[in-house]
Amino acid sequence: MGGLRTYLRATALLCALAAPLAAQAETDIPADPLHFFATCAGRMSALMEHQWIVDGPASDATKAKRQSVLDVLDALTPPGGERQVMGWRVEAKAAHATLLAATRHGDPAATARAARRALALQKECDAFLS
C-alpha cells in the first residue's frame, strides 16, 4: 500500500509540474509562424555568409539548419505567398548581415553588444529546430 501511495504522489507531482511547462510552451509559439521562419531563414543565410569569412567549417552546420528552416517554410507558405516570404527573408538577411558586420568592427563595447544580440537571435531560431 505504501508503494501505491508513493506512486500516486509522484504522478500527481509530475502532473502539477508539467501543467506550467505546457502553458509556457504554448506562449513560445510565434504569433505568425510563416513570418518567424522566413525571418530565421534570412538570418541563417546572413550567418552562413558571415561564417564563410570568419569560420568556414561552422557554415556547413548553419547550412544544414537553414535547409531545415527552408523545408518548414516551404510547407507553411500558402500558394501565392512566395513573394511576401522572400521579402521577409531578404529584409532579415540584410539586417542580420549588418548586425554581424558590427561584431567585427568598432569599439569593443559595441562589438560585444552586437555579438550578444546576434547570438540571442540565433538561439530564437535554433530553439524551434530541436
Short mmCIF file of the C-alpha atoms (twelve columns), coordinates in Angstrom:
data_MODEL
# 
_entry.id   MODEL 
# 
loop_
_atom_site.group_PDB 
_atom_site.id 
_atom_site.type_symbol 
_atom_site.label_atom_id 
_atom_site.label_alt_id 
_atom_site.label_comp_id 
_atom_site.label_asym_id 
_atom_site.label_seq_id 
_atom_site.Cartn_x 
_atom_site.Cartn_y 
_atom_site.Cartn_z 
_atom_site.pdbx_PDB_model_num 
ATOM 1   C CA . MET A 1   0.000  0.000  0.000   1 
ATOM 2   C CA . GLY A 2   2.897  2.378  0.760   1 
ATOM 3   C CA . GLY A 3   4.311  1.854  -2.741  1 
ATOM 4   C CA . LEU A 4   0.993  2.740  -4.363  1 
ATOM 5   C CA . ARG A 5   0.701  5.904  -2.275  1 
ATOM 6   C CA . THR A 6   4.232  6.956  -3.292  1 
ATOM 7   C CA . TYR A 7   3.434  6.239  -6.943  1 
ATOM 8   C CA . LEU A 8   0.239  8.312  -6.815  1 
ATOM 9   C CA . ARG A 9   2.009  11.206 -5.112  1 
ATOM 10  C CA . ALA A 10  4.804  11.134 -7.683  1 
ATOM 11  C CA . THR A 11  2.274  11.064 -10.522 1 
ATOM 12  C CA . ALA A 12  0.339  13.986 -9.029  1 
ATOM 13  C CA . LEU A 13  3.566  15.955 -8.585  1 
ATOM 14  C CA . LEU A 14  4.631  15.329 -12.186 1 
ATOM 15  C CA . CYS A 15  1.223  16.433 -13.465 1 
ATOM 16  C CA . ALA A 16  1.361  19.581 -11.359 1 
ATOM 17  C CA . LEU A 17  4.836  20.410 -12.636 1 
ATOM 18  C CA . ALA A 18  4.003  19.634 -16.266 1 
ATOM 19  C CA . ALA A 19  0.997  21.970 -16.486 1 
ATOM 20  C CA . PRO A 20  3.003  25.224 -16.223 1 
ATOM 21  C CA . LEU A 21  5.561  23.883 -18.702 1 
ATOM 22  C CA . ALA A 22  2.842  23.077 -21.222 1 
ATOM 23  C CA . ALA A 23  1.322  26.529 -20.763 1 
ATOM 24  C CA . GLN A 24  4.737  28.144 -21.196 1 
ATOM 25  C CA . ALA A 25  5.418  26.134 -24.352 1 
ATOM 26  C CA . GLU A 26  2.196  27.392 -25.911 1 
ATOM 27  C CA . THR A 27  3.165  31.020 -25.335 1 
ATOM 28  C CA . ASP A 28  6.506  30.437 -27.052 1 
ATOM 29  C CA . ILE A 29  4.834  29.573 -30.348 1 
ATOM 30  C CA . PRO A 30  5.333  32.506 -32.730 1 
ATOM 31  C CA . ALA A 31  2.201  34.535 -33.429 1 
ATOM 32  C CA . ASP A 32  2.942  34.322 -37.170 1 
ATOM 33  C CA . PRO A 33  4.969  31.154 -37.839 1 
ATOM 34  C CA . LEU A 34  5.358  31.959 -41.543 1 
ATOM 35  C CA . HIS A 35  6.966  35.339 -40.810 1 
ATOM 36  C CA . PHE A 36  9.058  33.852 -37.992 1 
ATOM 37  C CA . PHE A 37  10.544 31.073 -40.148 1 
ATOM 38  C CA . ALA A 38  11.077 33.440 -43.090 1 
ATOM 39  C CA . THR A 39  12.998 35.746 -40.770 1 
ATOM 40  C CA . CYS A 40  15.027 32.818 -39.428 1 
ATOM 41  C CA . ALA A 41  15.873 31.701 -42.966 1 
ATOM 42  C CA . GLY A 42  17.151 35.189 -43.755 1 
ATOM 43  C CA . ARG A 43  19.187 35.355 -40.564 1 
ATOM 44  C CA . MET A 44  20.712 31.949 -41.224 1 
ATOM 45  C CA . SER A 45  21.650 32.975 -44.764 1 
ATOM 46  C CA . ALA A 46  23.457 36.020 -43.377 1 
ATOM 47  C CA . LEU A 47  25.128 33.919 -40.683 1 
ATOM 48  C CA . MET A 48  26.265 31.324 -43.215 1 
ATOM 49  C CA . GLU A 49  27.852 34.016 -45.402 1 
ATOM 50  C CA . HIS A 50  29.476 35.609 -42.335 1 
ATOM 51  C CA . GLN A 51  30.878 32.223 -41.346 1 
ATOM 52  C CA . TRP A 52  32.404 31.761 -44.787 1 
ATOM 53  C CA . ILE A 53  34.641 34.697 -43.846 1 
ATOM 54  C CA . VAL A 54  35.359 34.009 -40.177 1 
ATOM 55  C CA . ASP A 55  34.671 30.300 -39.516 1 
ATOM 56  C CA . GLY A 56  34.363 28.157 -42.627 1 
ATOM 57  C CA . PRO A 57  33.507 24.793 -41.011 1 
ATOM 58  C CA . ALA A 58  30.679 26.328 -38.971 1 
ATOM 59  C CA . SER A 59  28.998 27.391 -42.200 1 
ATOM 60  C CA . ASP A 60  28.260 23.740 -43.032 1 
ATOM 61  C CA . ALA A 61  26.268 23.283 -39.821 1 
ATOM 62  C CA . THR A 62  24.433 26.543 -40.436 1 
ATOM 63  C CA . LYS A 63  23.683 25.462 -43.998 1 
ATOM 64  C CA . ALA A 64  22.040 22.269 -42.696 1 
ATOM 65  C CA . LYS A 65  19.962 24.218 -40.150 1 
ATOM 66  C CA . ARG A 66  18.986 26.715 -42.832 1 
ATOM 67  C CA . GLN A 67  17.802 23.900 -45.069 1 
ATOM 68  C CA . SER A 68  15.600 22.601 -42.255 1 
ATOM 69  C CA . VAL A 69  14.080 26.055 -41.856 1 
ATOM 70  C CA . LEU A 70  13.542 26.298 -45.616 1 
ATOM 71  C CA . ASP A 71  11.747 22.942 -45.568 1 
ATOM 72  C CA . VAL A 72  9.404  24.201 -42.843 1 
ATOM 73  C CA . LEU A 73  8.955  27.458 -44.716 1 
ATOM 74  C CA . ASP A 74  8.017  25.623 -47.916 1 
ATOM 75  C CA . ALA A 75  5.392  23.661 -46.021 1 
ATOM 76  C CA . LEU A 76  3.928  26.801 -44.404 1 
ATOM 77  C CA . THR A 77  3.919  29.099 -47.438 1 
ATOM 78  C CA . PRO A 78  0.457  29.348 -48.981 1 
ATOM 79  C CA . PRO A 79  0.088  29.427 -52.764 1 
ATOM 80  C CA . GLY A 80  0.787  32.961 -53.905 1 
ATOM 81  C CA . GLY A 81  2.647  33.875 -50.707 1 
ATOM 82  C CA . GLU A 82  6.130  33.233 -52.067 1 
ATOM 83  C CA . ARG A 83  6.839  36.884 -52.915 1 
ATOM 84  C CA . GLN A 84  5.958  38.104 -49.410 1 
ATOM 85  C CA . VAL A 85  8.029  35.341 -47.806 1 
ATOM 86  C CA . MET A 86  11.031 36.173 -49.984 1 
ATOM 87  C CA . GLY A 87  10.711 39.832 -48.996 1 
ATOM 88  C CA . TRP A 88  10.792 38.907 -45.316 1 
ATOM 89  C CA . ARG A 89  13.824 36.694 -45.892 1 
ATOM 90  C CA . VAL A 90  15.731 39.422 -47.738 1 
ATOM 91  C CA . GLU A 91  14.930 42.046 -45.080 1 
ATOM 92  C CA . ALA A 92  16.046 39.737 -42.276 1 
ATOM 93  C CA . LYS A 93  19.207 38.757 -44.120 1 
ATOM 94  C CA . ALA A 94  20.196 42.390 -44.695 1 
ATOM 95  C CA . ALA A 95  19.507 43.357 -41.080 1 
ATOM 96  C CA . HIS A 96  21.374 40.361 -39.685 1 
ATOM 97  C CA . ALA A 97  24.321 40.885 -42.043 1 
ATOM 98  C CA . THR A 98  24.593 44.450 -40.737 1 
ATOM 99  C CA . LEU A 99  24.499 43.181 -37.159 1 
ATOM 100 C CA . LEU A 100 27.149 40.543 -37.858 1 
ATOM 101 C CA . ALA A 101 29.381 43.127 -39.550 1 
ATOM 102 C CA . ALA A 102 29.146 45.185 -36.363 1 
ATOM 103 C CA . THR A 103 30.612 42.235 -34.444 1 
ATOM 104 C CA . ARG A 104 33.868 42.588 -36.379 1 
ATOM 105 C CA . HIS A 105 34.445 46.342 -36.439 1 
ATOM 106 C CA . GLY A 106 34.140 49.171 -33.946 1 
ATOM 107 C CA . ASP A 107 34.766 49.757 -30.300 1 
ATOM 108 C CA . PRO A 108 34.861 46.674 -28.060 1 
ATOM 109 C CA . ALA A 109 31.647 47.500 -26.188 1 
ATOM 110 C CA . ALA A 110 29.672 47.899 -29.418 1 
ATOM 111 C CA . THR A 111 31.071 44.719 -30.945 1 
ATOM 112 C CA . ALA A 112 30.241 42.799 -27.767 1 
ATOM 113 C CA . ARG A 113 26.644 44.115 -27.802 1 
ATOM 114 C CA . ALA A 114 26.268 43.190 -31.447 1 
ATOM 115 C CA . ALA A 115 27.648 39.700 -30.800 1 
ATOM 116 C CA . ARG A 116 25.262 39.154 -27.872 1 
ATOM 117 C CA . ARG A 117 22.278 40.307 -29.913 1 
ATOM 118 C CA . ALA A 118 23.237 38.155 -32.903 1 
ATOM 119 C CA . LEU A 119 23.605 35.125 -30.639 1 
ATOM 120 C CA . ALA A 120 20.230 35.784 -28.984 1 
ATOM 121 C CA . LEU A 121 18.513 35.992 -32.375 1 
ATOM 122 C CA . GLN A 122 20.250 32.805 -33.491 1 
ATOM 123 C CA . LYS A 123 19.083 30.997 -30.350 1 
ATOM 124 C CA . GLU A 124 15.479 32.078 -31.015 1 
ATOM 125 C CA . CYS A 125 15.605 30.308 -34.354 1 
ATOM 126 C CA . ASP A 126 17.577 27.301 -33.108 1 
ATOM 127 C CA . ALA A 127 15.015 26.691 -30.354 1 
ATOM 128 C CA . PHE A 128 12.434 25.640 -32.923 1 
ATOM 129 C CA . LEU A 129 14.759 23.229 -34.705 1 
ATOM 130 C CA . SER A 130 15.286 20.831 -31.816 1 
# 
